[in-house]
Amino acid sequence: MATQDPAQLAAAVRAACIQAALDGYERAQIAGLCQEGAWECAVDAMRMIDLKAILQDPAAGADALQQQRD
């Protein structure tokens, strides 16, 4: 693994967490869960983030968030 800028890595992890939470919450709402259940799904989605993938390519996490904004 190449040396990475800690700020870039932190931004990638944050972006991946935000994207996972938004996706998990949206899927839960579509499935008819209450807000509390949807929030639990969002948290579970963040727990399932593949951190090894982010460590290999921090830009992927930031790209996911940018696509959500567009």
C-alpha positions as CSV (number, residue, x, y, z in Angstrom):
1,M,0.0,0.0,0.0
2,A,1.3,3.4,-0.9
3,T,1.7,6.2,1.6
4,Q,-1.5,8.2,1.7
5,D,-2.4,11.6,2.9
6,P,-4.3,11.2,6.1
7,A,-6.7,14.0,5.2
8,Q,-7.5,12.3,1.9
9,L,-8.1,9.0,3.7
10,A,-10.3,10.6,6.3
11,A,-12.3,12.3,3.6
12,A,-12.7,9.0,1.7
13,V,-14.0,7.3,4.9
14,R,-16.4,10.1,5.6
15,A,-17.7,10.1,2.1
16,A,-18.2,6.3,2.2
17,C,-20.0,6.6,5.5
18,I,-22.3,9.3,4.2
19,Q,-23.1,7.4,1.1
20,A,-23.7,4.1,2.9
21,A,-26.0,5.9,5.4
22,L,-28.0,7.6,2.7
23,D,-28.4,4.4,0.7
24,G,-29.3,2.3,3.7
25,Y,-31.9,4.8,5.0
26,E,-33.5,5.2,1.6
27,R,-33.7,1.4,1.1
28,A,-35.3,1.0,4.5
29,Q,-37.8,3.8,3.9
30,I,-38.8,2.2,0.5
31,A,-39.2,-1.1,2.3
32,G,-41.7,0.6,4.7
33,L,-39.6,0.7,7.9
34,C,-40.3,3.4,10.4
35,Q,-37.8,6.1,11.0
36,E,-36.1,4.3,13.8
37,G,-35.8,1.1,11.8
38,A,-34.5,3.1,8.8
39,W,-31.9,4.7,11.0
40,E,-30.8,1.3,12.3
41,C,-30.4,0.2,8.6
42,A,-28.3,3.3,7.9
43,V,-26.0,2.5,10.8
44,D,-25.7,-1.2,9.7
45,A,-24.8,0.0,6.2
46,M,-21.9,2.1,7.6
47,R,-20.8,-0.9,9.6
48,M,-20.5,-3.0,6.4
49,I,-18.3,-0.5,4.6
50,D,-15.3,-2.3,3.0
51,L,-12.5,-0.3,4.6
52,K,-9.8,-2.4,2.8
53,A,-11.2,-1.1,-0.5
54,I,-11.0,2.5,0.7
55,L,-7.4,2.0,1.9
56,Q,-6.5,0.7,-1.6
57,D,-8.3,3.5,-3.4
58,P,-9.3,6.5,-1.2
59,A,-10.6,8.4,-4.2
60,A,-13.4,5.8,-4.6
61,G,-15.0,6.9,-1.3
62,A,-14.8,10.6,-2.3
63,D,-16.1,9.8,-5.8
64,A,-19.2,8.1,-4.3
65,L,-20.1,11.1,-2.4
66,Q,-19.6,13.5,-5.3
67,Q,-21.8,11.3,-7.5
68,Q,-24.5,11.6,-4.8
69,R,-24.2,15.4,-4.9
70,D,-24.5,15.6,-8.7
